Amino acid sequence: MKNVQIPEQLLIDLCNYHIAGMRNPDLDMRIRQGLQVKLNAVKRRSDYQKRRSENHD
């Protein structure tokens, strides 16, 4: 399993949600958006690496 970095504010939001039990629509939206941005970046990087390895074979 690889490590991924997330922005500090997303980490704080996730801690507030899961550890502190804070629940509100703004926090939920920030977490969803932050995770979606990160997931998209991971997917783009994975796709790029696949294409690159296919071209070098």
C-alpha positions in Angstrom: 0.0 0.0 0.0 1.3 3.4 -0.9 1.1 6.5 1.2 -0.7 9.6 0.0 -0.5 13.1 1.3 -3.6 15.2 2.0 -3.9 18.9 2.8 -3.6 19.8 6.5 -7.1 21.3 6.5 -8.6 18.0 5.2 -6.9 16.1 7.9 -8.3 18.5 10.5 -11.7 18.2 9.0 -11.5 14.4 9.1 -10.3 14.4 12.7 -13.1 16.7 13.7 -15.7 14.5 12.0 -14.4 11.1 13.2 -12.8 11.9 16.5 -14.6 14.9 17.8 -18.0 13.8 16.4 -18.6 17.2 14.7 -21.3 17.0 12.1 -22.5 19.8 10.0 -23.3 20.3 6.2 -20.3 22.6 5.6 -17.9 20.1 7.1 -19.4 17.2 5.2 -19.1 19.1 2.0 -15.5 20.1 2.6 -14.6 16.5 3.4 -16.4 15.1 0.3 -14.8 17.7 -2.0 -11.3 17.3 -0.5 -11.5 13.5 -0.8 -12.9 13.7 -4.3 -10.0 16.0 -5.4 -7.5 13.6 -3.9 -9.1 10.5 -5.4 -9.1 12.2 -8.9 -5.4 13.0 -8.5 -4.6 9.4 -7.5 -6.5 8.1 -10.4 -4.9 10.5 -12.9 -1.4 9.5 -11.6 -2.3 5.8 -11.8 -3.5 6.1 -15.4 -0.4 8.1 -16.4 1.9 5.5 -14.9 0.0 2.7 -16.8 0.2 4.6 -20.1 3.9 5.3 -19.5 4.7 1.6 -18.8 2.8 0.5 -21.8 4.7 2.8 -24.1 8.1 1.7 -22.7 7.4 -2.1 -23.2 
